[in-house]
Amino acid sequence: MQLMKVDPRALKDNPDNTRQSKSTPQADALLLATIKAVGVIQPPVIFPEVGGNGYIIEAGHRRTRMAIAAGLEEIDVIVVEAANDNGGMRSMVENIAREPLNPVDQWRGIERLVALGWTEEAIAVALALPVRQIRKLRLLANVLPSMLDQMAKGDMPNEQQLRTIAAASSEEQKEVWKAHKPKKGDTAAWWQIANGLSKTRMHARDASFGDDLRLAYGIEWAEDLFGPADQDNRYTTNVEAFLGAQQEWMASNLPKKGAIVEVNNWGQPELPKKAERVYGKPAKGDCTAMYLDRDGKVQSVHYRMPEPRKTDGRPGPAGGASTEADDDTDVVGKTRPEVTQKGQDMIGDFRTDALHEALARAPIEDDMLMALLVMAFAGTNVRVDSGANDTVFGSKRFQRHVARLYSADGRLSFDMDGARVAARSVLIDVLSCRRGMSNSGVVSRIAGDAIGADAFLPNMGTEDFLLCLSRQALEAAAKSVNLVPRARVRETRAGLVDHFAADAAFVLPAALFAPDPKDIADIMKHADDVAGDDSDGAEDESIGVDGLDPTATGHDDPGDDPLSDAASDEEETAYGIAAE
Protein backbone atom coordinates (compact mmCIF):
# COMPACT_ATOMS: atom_id res chain seq x y z
CA MET A 1 0.00 0.00 0.00
CA GLN A 2 1.39 3.35 -0.95
CA LEU A 3 0.21 6.96 -1.26
CA MET A 4 0.75 8.76 -4.54
CA LYS A 5 -0.61 11.65 -6.61
CA VAL A 6 -2.30 10.99 -9.94
CA ASP A 7 -4.41 12.81 -12.51
CA PRO A 8 -8.02 11.77 -11.73
CA ARG A 9 -8.77 11.68 -15.47
CA ALA A 10 -6.29 8.79 -15.89
CA LEU A 11 -8.20 6.48 -13.52
CA LYS A 12 -10.61 3.85 -14.87
CA ASP A 13 -13.96 2.81 -13.36
CA ASN A 14 -14.21 -0.68 -11.87
CA PRO A 15 -16.83 -2.74 -13.75
CA ASP A 16 -17.28 -4.89 -10.62
CA ASN A 17 -18.10 -1.95 -8.34
CA THR A 18 -20.92 -2.78 -5.90
CA ARG A 19 -22.61 0.63 -6.09
CA GLN A 20 -24.03 0.71 -9.62
CA SER A 21 -27.05 2.99 -9.09
CA LYS A 22 -26.52 6.66 -9.80
CA SER A 23 -26.33 9.11 -6.91
CA THR A 24 -28.81 11.95 -6.65
CA PRO A 25 -27.97 15.35 -8.13
CA GLN A 26 -28.28 16.86 -4.64
CA ALA A 27 -25.69 14.44 -3.21
CA ASP A 28 -23.30 15.12 -6.10
CA ALA A 29 -23.72 18.88 -5.63
CA LEU A 30 -22.90 18.55 -1.93
CA LEU A 31 -19.77 16.48 -2.62
CA LEU A 32 -18.63 18.88 -5.36
CA ALA A 33 -19.03 21.85 -3.00
CA THR A 34 -16.97 20.19 -0.27
CA ILE A 35 -14.19 19.24 -2.70
CA LYS A 36 -14.03 22.80 -4.01
CA ALA A 37 -13.87 24.11 -0.44
CA VAL A 38 -11.49 21.66 1.30
CA GLY A 39 -10.32 19.23 -1.40
CA VAL A 40 -10.57 15.42 -1.38
CA ILE A 41 -10.37 14.49 2.30
CA GLN A 42 -10.29 10.71 1.95
CA PRO A 43 -8.08 9.53 -0.95
CA PRO A 44 -9.68 7.06 -3.34
CA VAL A 45 -8.34 3.49 -3.34
CA ILE A 46 -6.96 2.15 -6.65
CA PHE A 47 -5.11 -0.94 -7.88
CA PRO A 48 -2.98 -1.66 -10.97
CA GLU A 49 -4.80 -2.85 -14.06
CA VAL A 50 -4.07 -6.51 -14.84
CA GLY A 51 -2.47 -6.75 -18.26
CA GLY A 52 -2.23 -2.99 -18.65
CA ASN A 53 -0.45 0.11 -17.50
CA GLY A 54 -3.41 1.98 -16.00
CA TYR A 55 -5.10 2.02 -12.60
CA ILE A 56 -8.64 0.93 -11.72
CA ILE A 57 -10.70 2.57 -8.98
CA GLU A 58 -11.67 0.22 -6.17
CA ALA A 59 -13.27 2.79 -3.84
CA GLY A 60 -14.01 6.44 -4.52
CA HIS A 61 -15.71 6.60 -7.91
CA ARG A 62 -17.84 9.63 -6.91
CA ARG A 63 -14.88 11.41 -5.34
CA THR A 64 -12.92 10.95 -8.55
CA ARG A 65 -15.76 12.22 -10.76
CA MET A 66 -16.35 15.28 -8.56
CA ALA A 67 -12.61 16.01 -8.43
CA ILE A 68 -12.62 16.11 -12.24
CA ALA A 69 -15.72 18.35 -12.17
CA ALA A 70 -13.94 20.65 -9.69
CA GLY A 71 -11.04 21.00 -12.12
CA LEU A 72 -8.35 19.37 -9.90
CA GLU A 73 -5.20 18.44 -11.82
CA GLU A 74 -3.96 15.92 -9.23
CA ILE A 75 -5.42 14.09 -6.22
CA ASP A 76 -3.95 11.81 -3.58
CA VAL A 77 -4.77 8.12 -4.00
CA ILE A 78 -3.93 4.93 -2.08
CA VAL A 79 -2.56 2.14 -4.27
CA VAL A 80 -3.25 -1.44 -3.11
CA GLU A 81 -2.60 -4.84 -4.67
CA ALA A 82 -5.20 -6.15 -7.06
CA ALA A 83 -7.56 -8.74 -5.56
CA ASN A 84 -8.57 -11.97 -7.25
CA ASP A 85 -12.18 -10.79 -7.46
CA ASN A 86 -11.18 -7.40 -8.88
CA GLY A 87 -11.97 -5.78 -5.51
CA GLY A 88 -15.63 -6.85 -5.51
CA MET A 89 -15.76 -8.10 -1.90
CA ARG A 90 -13.88 -5.10 -0.49
CA SER A 91 -16.29 -2.78 -2.33
CA MET A 92 -19.28 -4.65 -0.86
CA VAL A 93 -17.94 -4.55 2.69
CA GLU A 94 -17.04 -0.87 2.50
CA ASN A 95 -20.54 0.19 1.40
CA ILE A 96 -22.45 -2.07 3.79
CA ALA A 97 -20.39 -1.43 6.92
CA ARG A 98 -20.43 2.37 6.50
CA GLU A 99 -22.66 4.11 9.08
CA PRO A 100 -24.18 7.52 8.37
CA LEU A 101 -23.28 10.40 10.66
CA ASN A 102 -25.46 10.74 13.75
CA PRO A 103 -27.57 13.97 13.57
CA VAL A 104 -26.36 15.06 17.00
CA ASP A 105 -22.73 14.60 15.90
CA GLN A 106 -23.49 16.72 12.85
CA TRP A 107 -24.89 19.52 15.03
CA ARG A 108 -21.89 19.38 17.37
CA GLY A 109 -19.48 19.17 14.46
CA ILE A 110 -20.77 22.39 12.93
CA GLU A 111 -20.49 24.18 16.28
CA ARG A 112 -16.94 22.86 16.60
CA LEU A 113 -16.06 24.27 13.16
CA VAL A 114 -17.26 27.69 14.30
CA ALA A 115 -15.06 27.40 17.39
CA LEU A 116 -12.12 26.62 15.10
CA GLY A 117 -12.60 29.85 13.18
CA TRP A 118 -14.94 28.83 10.36
CA THR A 119 -17.66 31.33 9.54
CA GLU A 120 -21.26 30.29 9.01
CA GLU A 121 -21.06 31.40 5.38
CA ALA A 122 -17.91 29.31 4.75
CA ILE A 123 -19.46 26.24 6.37
CA ALA A 124 -22.58 26.72 4.25
CA VAL A 125 -20.48 26.82 1.06
CA ALA A 126 -18.47 23.76 2.04
CA LEU A 127 -21.56 21.70 2.92
CA ALA A 128 -23.75 23.13 0.14
CA LEU A 129 -26.38 24.20 2.68
CA PRO A 130 -28.17 27.53 3.19
CA VAL A 131 -26.73 29.78 5.87
CA ARG A 132 -30.15 29.67 7.57
CA GLN A 133 -29.82 25.88 7.90
CA ILE A 134 -26.34 26.22 9.43
CA ARG A 135 -27.72 28.63 12.03
CA LYS A 136 -30.55 26.23 12.76
CA LEU A 137 -28.12 23.32 13.32
CA ARG A 138 -25.97 25.51 15.56
CA LEU A 139 -29.04 26.28 17.65
CA LEU A 140 -29.67 22.55 18.04
CA ALA A 141 -26.04 21.98 19.05
CA ASN A 142 -26.56 24.26 22.04
CA VAL A 143 -29.41 22.21 23.50
CA LEU A 144 -28.65 20.88 27.00
CA PRO A 145 -25.81 18.31 26.62
CA SER A 146 -27.66 15.62 28.59
CA MET A 147 -30.64 16.04 26.23
CA LEU A 148 -28.33 15.75 23.22
CA ASP A 149 -26.86 12.53 24.66
CA GLN A 150 -30.38 11.10 24.91
CA MET A 151 -31.12 12.12 21.31
CA ALA A 152 -27.86 10.58 20.11
CA LYS A 153 -29.14 7.20 21.33
CA GLY A 154 -31.91 7.42 18.73
CA ASP A 155 -34.55 8.82 21.08
CA MET A 156 -35.36 11.87 18.97
CA PRO A 157 -38.27 14.33 19.56
CA ASN A 158 -40.38 15.48 16.64
CA GLU A 159 -39.60 18.75 14.89
CA GLN A 160 -42.20 20.80 16.77
CA GLN A 161 -40.91 19.56 20.13
CA LEU A 162 -37.30 20.12 19.04
CA ARG A 163 -38.17 23.68 18.02
CA THR A 164 -39.67 24.40 21.46
CA ILE A 165 -36.71 22.89 23.32
CA ALA A 166 -34.08 24.72 21.26
CA ALA A 167 -35.81 28.08 21.73
CA ALA A 168 -35.69 27.84 25.56
CA SER A 169 -32.78 29.07 27.65
CA SER A 170 -30.24 26.70 29.21
CA GLU A 171 -31.57 27.36 32.71
CA GLU A 172 -35.13 26.54 31.66
CA GLN A 173 -33.94 23.36 29.92
CA LYS A 174 -32.08 22.25 33.05
CA GLU A 175 -35.13 22.70 35.28
CA VAL A 176 -37.51 20.84 32.96
CA TRP A 177 -35.00 18.05 32.21
CA LYS A 178 -34.45 17.55 35.95
CA ALA A 179 -38.21 17.05 36.41
CA HIS A 180 -38.72 14.75 33.38
CA LYS A 181 -35.37 13.00 32.98
CA PRO A 182 -36.01 9.38 31.92
CA LYS A 183 -34.70 6.40 33.82
CA LYS A 184 -31.83 4.40 32.39
CA GLY A 185 -32.98 2.47 29.32
CA ASP A 186 -36.27 4.40 29.00
CA THR A 187 -37.23 6.93 26.35
CA ALA A 188 -37.80 10.56 27.22
CA ALA A 189 -41.28 12.05 27.46
CA TRP A 190 -40.47 14.77 24.94
CA TRP A 191 -44.05 16.04 24.81
CA GLN A 192 -43.96 16.78 28.55
CA ILE A 193 -40.57 18.46 28.20
CA ALA A 194 -41.81 20.57 25.28
CA ASN A 195 -44.98 21.54 27.17
CA GLY A 196 -42.88 22.66 30.13
CA LEU A 197 -40.77 24.89 27.87
CA SER A 198 -43.47 26.22 25.54
CA LYS A 199 -44.27 29.95 25.59
CA THR A 200 -46.86 32.03 23.80
CA ARG A 201 -45.36 33.67 20.74
CA MET A 202 -46.42 36.87 19.03
CA HIS A 203 -45.17 37.09 15.46
CA ALA A 204 -43.80 40.18 13.76
CA ARG A 205 -45.88 39.44 10.66
CA ASP A 206 -49.03 40.00 12.76
CA ALA A 207 -47.83 43.33 14.15
CA SER A 208 -49.49 46.49 12.85
CA PHE A 209 -47.17 48.82 14.77
CA GLY A 210 -43.81 50.03 13.51
CA ASP A 211 -40.32 50.32 14.95
CA ASP A 212 -41.19 53.42 16.96
CA LEU A 213 -43.73 51.58 19.11
CA ARG A 214 -41.56 48.45 19.17
CA LEU A 215 -38.69 50.40 20.74
CA ALA A 216 -41.03 52.26 23.08
CA TYR A 217 -42.40 48.99 24.46
CA GLY A 218 -39.00 47.26 24.54
CA ILE A 219 -39.93 44.50 22.11
CA GLU A 220 -37.04 42.44 20.74
CA TRP A 221 -37.62 40.07 17.83
CA ALA A 222 -36.16 36.54 17.84
CA GLU A 223 -35.80 34.46 14.68
CA ASP A 224 -37.64 31.15 14.42
CA LEU A 225 -35.16 29.20 12.31
CA PHE A 226 -37.57 26.26 12.07
CA GLY A 227 -40.26 28.30 10.29
CA PRO A 228 -40.76 28.42 6.52
CA ALA A 229 -37.98 30.33 4.81
CA ASP A 230 -40.38 32.29 2.58
CA GLN A 231 -42.12 34.20 5.38
CA ASP A 232 -41.26 36.51 8.27
CA ASN A 233 -40.52 34.18 11.23
CA ARG A 234 -39.57 36.81 13.79
CA TYR A 235 -41.41 36.57 17.10
CA THR A 236 -41.41 37.73 20.70
CA THR A 237 -42.54 36.07 23.91
CA ASN A 238 -43.18 39.45 25.54
CA VAL A 239 -46.93 39.11 25.05
CA GLU A 240 -47.93 42.00 27.29
CA ALA A 241 -45.71 44.49 25.47
CA PHE A 242 -46.85 43.22 22.03
CA LEU A 243 -50.54 43.58 22.89
CA GLY A 244 -49.91 47.01 24.42
CA ALA A 245 -48.23 48.22 21.22
CA GLN A 246 -51.10 46.84 19.15
CA GLN A 247 -53.67 48.59 21.34
CA GLU A 248 -51.82 51.91 21.03
CA TRP A 249 -51.63 51.50 17.25
CA MET A 250 -55.38 50.89 17.06
CA ALA A 251 -56.09 53.94 19.21
CA SER A 252 -53.96 56.07 16.87
CA ASN A 253 -55.48 54.68 13.66
CA LEU A 254 -59.18 54.52 14.47
CA PRO A 255 -61.32 55.50 11.48
CA LYS A 256 -64.26 57.84 11.74
CA LYS A 257 -67.11 56.15 13.58
CA GLY A 258 -64.58 53.59 14.84
CA ALA A 259 -64.33 51.92 18.24
CA ILE A 260 -62.02 49.42 19.95
CA VAL A 261 -63.98 46.45 21.31
CA GLU A 262 -63.18 43.38 23.39
CA VAL A 263 -63.63 39.75 22.30
CA ASN A 264 -65.70 37.02 23.93
CA ASN A 265 -64.61 33.51 24.94
CA TRP A 266 -64.93 32.37 21.33
CA GLY A 267 -62.70 35.13 19.97
CA GLN A 268 -65.62 37.07 18.47
CA PRO A 269 -65.89 40.87 18.86
CA GLU A 270 -68.35 42.20 21.42
CA LEU A 271 -70.25 44.87 19.48
CA PRO A 272 -72.19 47.66 21.20
CA LYS A 273 -75.65 46.81 22.43
CA LYS A 274 -78.29 46.64 19.67
CA ALA A 275 -75.57 46.90 17.00
CA GLU A 276 -76.20 44.89 13.83
CA ARG A 277 -73.10 43.42 12.19
CA VAL A 278 -72.71 44.13 8.46
CA TYR A 279 -71.63 41.09 6.47
CA GLY A 280 -71.84 42.69 3.04
CA LYS A 281 -70.34 45.93 1.81
CA PRO A 282 -70.46 48.64 4.52
CA ALA A 283 -72.48 51.76 3.79
CA LYS A 284 -71.26 55.29 4.36
CA GLY A 285 -72.99 55.61 7.72
CA ASP A 286 -71.79 52.26 9.13
CA CYS A 287 -69.36 52.02 12.04
CA THR A 288 -66.08 50.09 12.34
CA ALA A 289 -65.06 47.96 15.33
CA MET A 290 -61.37 47.11 15.75
CA TYR A 291 -60.18 44.30 18.02
CA LEU A 292 -57.32 41.88 18.64
CA ASP A 293 -57.86 38.23 17.75
CA ARG A 294 -56.35 35.29 19.61
CA ASP A 295 -53.06 35.67 17.73
CA GLY A 296 -52.80 39.35 18.71
CA LYS A 297 -53.54 40.47 15.15
CA VAL A 298 -55.59 43.60 14.52
CA GLN A 299 -58.95 42.76 12.96
CA SER A 300 -61.94 44.91 12.07
CA VAL A 301 -65.64 44.39 11.39
CA HIS A 302 -68.41 46.74 10.35
CA TYR A 303 -71.70 47.28 12.10
CA ARG A 304 -74.63 49.66 12.06
CA MET A 305 -76.69 51.03 14.89
CA PRO A 306 -80.48 51.15 14.63
CA GLU A 307 -81.86 54.53 13.60
CA PRO A 308 -83.93 56.30 16.26
CA ARG A 309 -87.58 55.57 15.63
CA LYS A 310 -89.62 58.65 14.78
CA THR A 311 -92.97 59.00 16.47
CA ASP A 312 -95.84 61.37 15.63
CA GLY A 313 -98.05 60.67 18.62
CA ARG A 314 -98.97 57.14 17.53
CA PRO A 315 -97.14 53.94 18.59
CA GLY A 316 -94.82 52.66 15.87
CA PRO A 317 -94.89 49.15 14.43
CA ALA A 318 -93.70 46.32 16.56
CA GLY A 319 -89.94 45.80 16.54
CA GLY A 320 -88.53 43.15 14.28
CA ALA A 321 -86.03 41.78 16.81
CA SER A 322 -86.32 38.10 17.43
CA THR A 323 -84.94 35.98 20.22
CA GLU A 324 -82.62 33.23 19.02
CA ALA A 325 -82.08 30.14 21.14
CA ASP A 326 -78.58 28.83 21.61
CA ASP A 327 -77.62 26.56 18.74
CA ASP A 328 -76.80 23.66 21.05
CA THR A 329 -79.96 23.93 23.22
CA ASP A 330 -82.85 21.65 22.33
CA VAL A 331 -86.28 23.23 22.97
CA VAL A 332 -88.81 20.58 23.95
CA GLY A 333 -91.87 20.55 21.73
CA LYS A 334 -90.46 23.08 19.27
CA THR A 335 -88.64 22.34 16.00
CA ARG A 336 -85.95 24.86 15.20
CA PRO A 337 -86.10 26.27 11.66
CA GLU A 338 -83.29 25.33 9.27
CA VAL A 339 -81.95 28.91 9.30
CA THR A 340 -82.48 31.48 12.06
CA GLN A 341 -83.77 35.00 11.52
CA LYS A 342 -80.21 36.34 11.69
CA GLY A 343 -79.17 33.75 9.11
CA GLN A 344 -81.98 34.88 6.82
CA ASP A 345 -80.77 38.48 7.20
CA MET A 346 -77.23 37.39 6.31
CA ILE A 347 -78.50 35.48 3.28
CA GLY A 348 -80.34 38.61 2.17
CA ASP A 349 -77.12 40.64 2.49
CA PHE A 350 -75.09 37.99 0.63
CA ARG A 351 -77.63 37.79 -2.18
CA THR A 352 -77.89 41.56 -2.56
CA ASP A 353 -74.12 42.11 -2.73
CA ALA A 354 -73.72 39.24 -5.19
CA LEU A 355 -76.62 40.53 -7.28
CA HIS A 356 -75.12 44.01 -7.42
CA GLU A 357 -71.69 42.61 -8.35
CA ALA A 358 -73.25 40.60 -11.15
CA LEU A 359 -75.30 43.54 -12.41
CA ALA A 360 -72.18 45.69 -12.52
CA ARG A 361 -69.70 43.20 -13.98
CA ALA A 362 -71.33 40.10 -15.47
CA PRO A 363 -71.98 40.00 -19.26
CA ILE A 364 -75.68 40.89 -19.86
CA GLU A 365 -77.30 41.11 -23.26
CA ASP A 366 -79.34 44.20 -24.12
CA ASP A 367 -82.63 42.31 -24.26
CA MET A 368 -81.89 40.82 -20.83
CA LEU A 369 -81.16 44.29 -19.43
CA MET A 370 -84.54 45.53 -20.64
CA ALA A 371 -86.30 42.50 -19.15
CA LEU A 372 -84.51 42.99 -15.83
CA LEU A 373 -85.45 46.63 -15.80
CA VAL A 374 -89.13 45.75 -16.24
CA MET A 375 -88.89 43.23 -13.40
CA ALA A 376 -87.05 45.75 -11.22
CA PHE A 377 -89.92 48.23 -11.40
CA ALA A 378 -92.30 45.41 -10.42
CA GLY A 379 -90.39 44.94 -7.15
CA THR A 380 -92.21 45.33 -3.85
CA ASN A 381 -89.67 47.93 -2.70
CA VAL A 382 -90.14 50.30 -5.68
CA ARG A 383 -92.17 53.51 -5.56
CA VAL A 384 -92.04 55.35 -8.89
CA ASP A 385 -92.87 58.96 -9.71
CA SER A 386 -96.14 59.12 -11.58
CA GLY A 387 -97.99 61.87 -13.35
CA ALA A 388 -101.35 60.30 -12.59
CA ASN A 389 -101.59 61.81 -9.10
CA ASP A 390 -99.74 64.08 -6.72
CA THR A 391 -98.15 61.28 -4.65
CA VAL A 392 -94.44 61.27 -5.44
CA PHE A 393 -91.77 58.97 -3.98
CA GLY A 394 -88.03 58.76 -4.61
CA SER A 395 -87.81 61.18 -7.51
CA LYS A 396 -84.19 62.26 -7.03
CA ARG A 397 -82.83 58.72 -7.02
CA PHE A 398 -83.97 57.94 -10.56
CA GLN A 399 -83.41 61.42 -11.92
CA ARG A 400 -79.67 60.92 -11.38
CA HIS A 401 -79.67 58.00 -13.80
CA VAL A 402 -81.95 59.64 -16.37
CA ALA A 403 -79.71 62.71 -16.38
CA ARG A 404 -76.96 60.61 -17.96
CA LEU A 405 -79.09 60.25 -21.07
CA TYR A 406 -79.27 64.03 -21.71
CA SER A 407 -76.73 66.40 -23.22
CA ALA A 408 -75.63 69.69 -21.67
CA ASP A 409 -78.25 71.65 -23.67
CA GLY A 410 -81.08 69.52 -22.33
CA ARG A 411 -81.56 67.30 -25.40
CA LEU A 412 -81.95 63.54 -25.20
CA SER A 413 -78.61 62.30 -26.48
CA PHE A 414 -76.90 59.03 -25.56
CA ASP A 415 -75.08 56.07 -27.07
CA MET A 416 -75.60 52.41 -26.31
CA ASP A 417 -72.77 52.33 -23.79
CA GLY A 418 -74.29 55.22 -21.85
CA ALA A 419 -77.68 53.52 -21.89
CA ARG A 420 -76.16 50.31 -20.53
CA VAL A 421 -74.46 52.18 -17.67
CA ALA A 422 -77.69 53.95 -16.77
CA ALA A 423 -79.68 50.70 -16.93
CA ARG A 424 -77.21 48.88 -14.68
CA SER A 425 -77.26 51.79 -12.20
CA VAL A 426 -81.06 51.75 -12.04
CA LEU A 427 -81.12 47.99 -11.52
CA ILE A 428 -78.58 48.23 -8.72
CA ASP A 429 -80.69 50.86 -6.97
CA VAL A 430 -83.92 48.91 -7.41
CA LEU A 431 -83.24 45.21 -6.98
CA SER A 432 -82.58 43.99 -3.44
CA CYS A 433 -82.84 40.76 -1.49
CA ARG A 434 -82.37 42.37 1.92
CA ARG A 435 -85.06 41.58 4.42
CA GLY A 436 -87.33 44.44 5.33
CA MET A 437 -88.52 47.51 3.52
CA SER A 438 -86.08 47.30 0.60
CA ASN A 439 -86.84 43.68 -0.36
CA SER A 440 -87.84 43.42 -4.04
CA GLY A 441 -89.50 40.07 -3.55
CA VAL A 442 -89.24 37.19 -5.99
CA VAL A 443 -88.21 39.42 -8.91
CA SER A 444 -84.75 39.96 -7.37
CA ARG A 445 -84.34 36.19 -7.08
CA ILE A 446 -85.35 35.73 -10.72
CA ALA A 447 -82.92 38.44 -11.80
CA GLY A 448 -80.03 36.97 -9.84
CA ASP A 449 -80.71 33.48 -11.24
CA ALA A 450 -80.91 34.85 -14.78
CA ILE A 451 -77.52 36.63 -14.75
CA GLY A 452 -75.60 34.04 -12.72
CA ALA A 453 -75.29 36.01 -9.47
CA ASP A 454 -74.80 32.69 -7.62
CA ALA A 455 -71.16 32.84 -8.77
CA PHE A 456 -70.68 36.08 -6.78
CA LEU A 457 -72.00 34.72 -3.47
CA PRO A 458 -69.29 34.70 -0.76
CA ASN A 459 -68.07 31.74 1.27
CA MET A 460 -70.74 30.99 3.88
CA GLY A 461 -68.59 28.35 5.59
CA THR A 462 -67.71 30.75 8.41
CA GLU A 463 -68.31 30.52 12.13
CA ASP A 464 -70.72 33.48 12.08
CA PHE A 465 -73.02 32.02 9.45
CA LEU A 466 -72.82 28.35 10.48
CA LEU A 467 -73.99 29.39 13.96
CA CYS A 468 -77.29 30.26 12.28
CA LEU A 469 -77.89 26.73 10.94
CA SER A 470 -79.75 23.92 12.69
CA ARG A 471 -78.24 20.55 13.45
CA GLN A 472 -79.99 19.02 10.43
CA ALA A 473 -78.68 21.73 8.10
CA LEU A 474 -75.13 21.37 9.46
CA GLU A 475 -75.19 17.59 9.05
CA ALA A 476 -76.50 17.96 5.49
CA ALA A 477 -73.67 20.37 4.69
CA ALA A 478 -71.13 17.97 6.21
CA LYS A 479 -72.42 15.04 4.17
CA SER A 480 -72.25 17.12 0.99
CA VAL A 481 -68.45 17.39 1.41
CA ASN A 482 -67.96 13.83 2.75
CA LEU A 483 -67.40 14.92 6.36
CA VAL A 484 -68.71 12.63 9.09
CA PRO A 485 -71.06 14.57 11.42
CA ARG A 486 -69.81 14.69 15.01
CA ALA A 487 -71.74 13.93 18.18
CA ARG A 488 -71.80 17.60 19.18
CA VAL A 489 -73.14 20.36 16.99
CA ARG A 490 -70.21 22.67 17.77
CA GLU A 491 -67.73 19.95 16.69
CA THR A 492 -69.54 19.46 13.38
CA ARG A 493 -69.55 23.21 12.86
CA ALA A 494 -65.83 23.53 13.69
CA GLY A 495 -65.02 20.75 11.22
CA LEU A 496 -66.95 22.55 8.49
CA VAL A 497 -65.20 25.86 9.23
CA ASP A 498 -61.78 24.19 8.96
CA HIS A 499 -62.77 22.37 5.77
CA PHE A 500 -64.12 25.42 3.95
CA ALA A 501 -61.20 27.59 5.11
CA ALA A 502 -58.75 25.28 3.32
CA ASP A 503 -60.94 23.97 0.49
CA ALA A 504 -63.68 25.26 -1.81
CA ALA A 505 -66.19 27.84 -0.60
CA PHE A 506 -69.54 26.79 0.86
CA VAL A 507 -72.87 28.21 -0.28
CA LEU A 508 -76.03 27.02 1.44
CA PRO A 509 -78.33 25.57 -1.25
CA ALA A 510 -81.26 27.47 0.29
CA ALA A 511 -79.31 30.72 -0.23
CA LEU A 512 -79.07 30.34 -4.01
CA PHE A 513 -81.04 32.70 -6.20
CA ALA A 514 -83.28 30.09 -7.87
CA PRO A 515 -86.81 31.20 -6.84
CA ASP A 516 -89.53 29.04 -5.34
CA PRO A 517 -91.78 27.56 -8.09
CA LYS A 518 -94.81 28.67 -6.06
CA ASP A 519 -93.67 32.29 -6.34
CA ILE A 520 -93.28 31.86 -10.11
CA ALA A 521 -96.78 30.41 -10.28
CA ASP A 522 -98.15 33.45 -8.45
CA ILE A 523 -96.55 35.71 -11.04
CA MET A 524 -97.90 33.59 -13.91
CA LYS A 525 -101.43 34.13 -12.62
CA HIS A 526 -101.15 37.73 -13.77
CA ALA A 527 -99.94 36.84 -17.27
CA ASP A 528 -103.32 37.66 -18.79
CA ASP A 529 -103.60 41.03 -17.05
CA VAL A 530 -101.58 42.82 -19.76
CA ALA A 531 -103.76 45.88 -19.84
CA GLY A 532 -103.89 46.06 -16.05
CA ASP A 533 -106.91 46.38 -13.77
CA ASP A 534 -107.97 49.86 -12.71
CA SER A 535 -109.53 48.72 -9.48
CA ASP A 536 -106.43 46.76 -8.51
CA GLY A 537 -104.25 49.70 -9.49
CA ALA A 538 -106.28 52.02 -7.33
CA GLU A 539 -105.96 49.62 -4.44
CA ASP A 540 -102.20 49.37 -4.96
CA GLU A 541 -101.84 53.14 -4.90
CA SER A 542 -103.52 53.34 -1.51
CA ILE A 543 -101.46 50.60 0.08
CA GLY A 544 -97.97 51.35 1.40
CA VAL A 545 -95.43 49.29 3.29
CA ASP A 546 -96.92 46.50 5.41
CA GLY A 547 -100.41 47.44 4.33
CA LEU A 548 -100.33 50.95 5.82
CA ASP A 549 -101.42 54.12 4.14
CA PRO A 550 -98.20 55.69 2.81
CA THR A 551 -99.47 59.18 3.55
CA ALA A 552 -100.02 58.29 7.21
CA THR A 553 -96.92 56.31 8.12
CA GLY A 554 -94.70 59.29 8.80
CA HIS A 555 -91.86 57.83 6.71
CA ASP A 556 -89.56 60.29 4.97
CA ASP A 557 -89.12 60.20 1.23
CA PRO A 558 -86.13 57.85 0.70
CA GLY A 559 -85.29 59.67 -2.52
CA ASP A 560 -84.76 62.90 -0.57
CA ASP A 561 -82.40 61.34 1.97
CA PRO A 562 -78.91 62.89 1.41
CA LEU A 563 -77.21 59.97 3.17
CA SER A 564 -78.99 57.53 0.88
CA ASP A 565 -77.89 59.47 -2.19
CA ALA A 566 -74.29 59.73 -0.95
CA ALA A 567 -74.17 56.01 -0.20
CA SER A 568 -75.51 55.25 -3.67
CA ASP A 569 -72.89 57.52 -5.26
CA GLU A 570 -70.16 55.76 -3.31
CA GLU A 571 -71.50 52.39 -4.45
CA GLU A 572 -71.47 53.52 -8.09
CA THR A 573 -67.81 54.47 -7.76
CA ALA A 574 -67.03 51.04 -6.30
CA TYR A 575 -68.61 49.37 -9.32
CA GLY A 576 -66.60 51.47 -11.76
CA ILE A 577 -69.54 53.65 -12.85
CA ALA A 578 -68.12 57.15 -13.30
CA ALA A 579 -70.45 60.09 -12.90
CA GLU A 580 -70.68 62.30 -15.96
Buried (B, 14 or more C-beta within 10 A) or exposed (E): EEEEEBEBEEBEEBEBBBEEEEBEEEEBEBBBBBBBBEEBEEBBBBBBEEEEEEBBBBBBBBBBBBBBBBEBEEBBBBBBEBBEEBBBEBBBEBEEEEEEEBBBBBBBBBBEBBEEEBEBEBBBBBBBBEBBBBBBBBBBBBBBEEBBEBBBEEBBBEEEBBBBBBBBEEEBBBBBBEEBBBEEEEEBBBBEBBEBBBEEBBBBEBBBBEEEBBEEBEBEBEBBBBBEEEEBBBBBEBEEBBBBBBBBBBEEEBEEBBBBBEBEEEEBBEBEEEBBBBBBBBBEEBBBBBBBEEEBBBEBBBBBBEEEEEEEEEEEEEEEEEEEEEBEEEEEEEEBEBBBBBBBBBBBBBBBBBBBBBBBEBEBEEEEBEBBBEBBBBBBBBBEBEEEEEEBBBEBBBEBBEEBBEEEEEEEEBEEEEBBBBBBBBBBBBBBBBBEEBBBBBBBBBBBBBBBBBEBBBEBBBBBBBBBBBBEBBBBBBEEBEBEBBEEBBEBBBBBBEBBEEEEEBBBEEBBBEBEEEBEEEBEEEEEEEEEEEEEEEEEEEEBBEEEEBEEBEBEBBBBBEEBBEBBBEBBEEBEBEEE
